[in-house]
């Protein structure tokens, strides 16, 4: 079965736009302000690490975060953006959902 962007959202339990997350490393609060479907190039097989002859495109979800600071308007200040695919664990390793 071919991977889709919906699979990435469902399997990785990514936040929706407007939800808040906390950095596991620094303990700072961030809000998701943008979410879009993107494609990542990969030259290696994501499961085995073996080199591929043909470059593949895998689906990913790009999230843009804004650092929440009291007294600051939304969108003004530090922002970060990352793309998440099914073949990495960077969201779970670096962020936790805040409810």
N, C-alpha and C positions, 0 to 999 in steps of 0.2 A: 504494500500500500504506500502511496506517495504522501509525503509530509505536506501539511498545509499550515497556513498562519493560525487557523483556529486551533490546530493541535498544539501549537506553541503556547497559546493563551491558556488552554485547558490544562495541559500537563504541568506547566511552570507556575500556575496560579498567579499570573501577573496582575497587578492592580489596575483599576480603571482610572480614567482621567478624573481628577478631583480627589482621589484617595491619597492618604498620607502614608509615608514609609519612614523608617528610622535606619540610619547607617549603623551597622553592627560595629564598625571600626571606630567611629568617632562619636556615636550617640546623638548625632544631629538629626533634626526633622526636615523632611523634604516632601513636596507635594508633586504628584504627577500632573503636568500641564499639557502634555501632548503624547499621543500614541499613534504610530503609523506602521503599516506593513511594509517591510523592505526585504530585499534578497541579498544574501551574503555569498561571496565567492569563496570556494574552498578548493585548494589544490591537493589536499590530503584527504583520505577516507576518514570521516569523523569517528568511526567506530574502531578501526584498527590502526590508524595513523600511517597506513601505507600510502605511498605516493601514487597519484592518479595520472593517467595520460591526458584525460580530458577534464577540464575544470568544471565543477558542478556548481549549481546555484541552489542554496537551501533557504527556506523561508525563515524569517526572523521578525520580531516585533521590536521597534525602536521606541523607547520611552524617554521623554525629556522631563527632568526634575527641576523644581525651583526650591531653593533653600528657604524654609519658613523662618522668618525672624519677626518678632513683635515690633510693631510700629512701621513696618515696611509694607508697601502695597504689593499685591501679587504680581509676579513677573519682573520685579525690580530687584536686582541683586544677583547672587551666584546661581548659575544654572549648569546642569550636567545632562548628558545624553548618552545612552547605551543601547546597543542592539542585542537582543537575547534570542537564541535558537534552542532547539531541542538537544543540541550537542554540547552544551556548557551548563555549569551550575553556578554561574556568577551572580544571578539574582538571589538565590537562597544563601549564598556565602556572604553577600555584602549588605542585604537589606532584610528588614522584617516589616510586615504590615502593621499599621497602627490603626486601631478602631476607636 
